[in-house]
Amino acid sequence: MKELIAFRKYLAEGKKAQPDDDLEDRLDVGDYGTNIKEDKDTEWPQEVLSLLGDITFKLEKVMSERAKYQVLDTKTGKIWDAGGYTFGKVSELESFASDYIKPLGGRQSLQFEESIESLKKKPLK
């Protein structure tokens, strides 16, 4: 953020940004916690586990500035989500993987139904 403020002051003084200025080195995306240049230079991990470890994101293909990952079930090794996902930054991959969980299933509303039944039986006062 400091770099952005300094760059705005630089422009306010009447100086012009040159086409050869490397803005990526000047601008820090502090709100997201990464520097643009650092994130581009990092290598894509071969595998990333989800938060609970039940899903594995496996590197399928690296393109110019993005990578495609297959989503596999860790226990069986079978494809969990057909098509996979494409990410532009390693931080996006890590953030997505930490939020990805398998549905637990089961009947979630059983207690709610029981509470409705008990309310129906009570007389109104």
BELLINMO-V105292 format. One record per run of one state. SS is the DSSP state (helix for helix, strand for strand, loop for the rest). FROM is the first residue (numbers start at 1). TO is the last residue. If there is no record, write none. Layout:
BEGIN
SS&FROM&TO  SS&FROM&TO
END
This chain:
BEGIN
loop&1&1  helix&2&12  loop&13&22  helix&23&26  loop&27&28  strand&29&29  loop&30&33  strand&34&34  loop&35&35  helix&36&41  loop&42&46  strand&47&49  loop&50&54  strand&55&62  loop&63&66  strand&67&73  loop&74&78  strand&79&87  loop&88&89  helix&90&99  loop&100&109  helix&110&121  loop&122&125
END
